[in-house]
Amino acid sequence: KELLKTVKFAEMAIVYGNRYRSSNTEVEMGLISASKAFYKGDYKNSLEIVLNTLNIVEPGIHKKLLSKMEKEV
C-alpha cells in the first residue's frame, strides 16, 4: 500500500512539474532525472528528486502536493 502511494505521489509531482519544464532548465533536468528513476522502478528516489527540483520554483511544494493527493484518496 505504501509503494502505491509513493508511485502515485511521484507521478503526480512529475506531471505537476511539467508546467515549469520550458521556463527553467534546472527544473527540466531534475524532471528528466526523476522520470528516468521512475521508469526504472526507483519510485522513492524519483519522488525525492522531483520534490527537491520543484522546491526550487515553489518552496514548500511538498505540503501542497501531499494535501492534493490526500483529497484524491
URKAJO-V565458 format. One record per residue. RES is the residue in three letters. SS is DSSP state (h for helix, s for strand, l for the rest). PHI is phi in whole degrees, 0 to 359 (* if undefined). OMEGA is omega in whole degrees, 0 to 359 (* if undefined). Layout:
res:RES ss:SS phi:PHI omega:OMEGA
res:RES ss:SS phi:PHI omega:OMEGA
This chain:
res:LYS ss:l phi:* omega:178
res:GLU ss:h phi:296 omega:179
res:LEU ss:h phi:298 omega:179
res:LEU ss:h phi:296 omega:177
res:LYS ss:h phi:296 omega:180
res:THR ss:h phi:297 omega:179
res:VAL ss:h phi:299 omega:182
res:LYS ss:h phi:296 omega:181
res:PHE ss:h phi:295 omega:179
res:ALA ss:h phi:298 omega:180
res:GLU ss:h phi:297 omega:180
res:MET ss:h phi:298 omega:181
res:ALA ss:h phi:293 omega:178
res:ILE ss:h phi:296 omega:179
res:VAL ss:h phi:299 omega:179
res:TYR ss:h phi:300 omega:182
res:GLY ss:h phi:293 omega:181
res:ASN ss:h phi:301 omega:180
res:ARG ss:h phi:294 omega:181
res:TYR ss:h phi:258 omega:186
res:ARG ss:l phi:304 omega:186
res:SER ss:l phi:281 omega:185
res:SER ss:l phi:260 omega:184
res:ASN ss:l phi:215 omega:184
res:THR ss:h phi:292 omega:178
res:GLU ss:h phi:295 omega:177
res:VAL ss:h phi:293 omega:179
res:GLU ss:h phi:302 omega:180
res:MET ss:h phi:295 omega:178
res:GLY ss:h phi:296 omega:179
res:LEU ss:h phi:293 omega:177
res:ILE ss:h phi:296 omega:179
res:SER ss:h phi:297 omega:180
res:ALA ss:h phi:296 omega:180
res:SER ss:h phi:294 omega:179
res:LYS ss:h phi:298 omega:179
res:ALA ss:h phi:297 omega:180
res:PHE ss:h phi:298 omega:182
res:TYR ss:h phi:292 omega:176
res:LYS ss:l phi:276 omega:179
res:GLY ss:l phi:90 omega:179
res:ASP ss:l phi:266 omega:188
res:TYR ss:h phi:292 omega:180
res:LYS ss:h phi:297 omega:178
res:ASN ss:h phi:295 omega:178
res:SER ss:h phi:301 omega:180
res:LEU ss:h phi:297 omega:180
res:GLU ss:h phi:298 omega:180
res:ILE ss:h phi:298 omega:185
res:VAL ss:h phi:292 omega:179
res:LEU ss:h phi:292 omega:176
res:ASN ss:h phi:295 omega:179
res:THR ss:h phi:294 omega:181
res:LEU ss:h phi:293 omega:179
res:ASN ss:h phi:296 omega:177
res:ILE ss:h phi:296 omega:184
res:VAL ss:h phi:262 omega:179
res:GLU ss:l phi:221 omega:179
res:PRO ss:l phi:303 omega:180
res:GLY ss:l phi:83 omega:183
res:ILE ss:h phi:298 omega:181
res:HIS ss:h phi:306 omega:182
res:LYS ss:h phi:294 omega:180
res:LYS ss:h phi:296 omega:180
res:LEU ss:h phi:291 omega:178
res:LEU ss:h phi:296 omega:177
res:SER ss:h phi:297 omega:179
res:LYS ss:h phi:297 omega:181
res:MET ss:h phi:292 omega:180
res:GLU ss:h phi:295 omega:178
res:LYS ss:h phi:291 omega:182
res:GLU ss:h phi:282 omega:184
res:VAL ss:l phi:278 omega:*
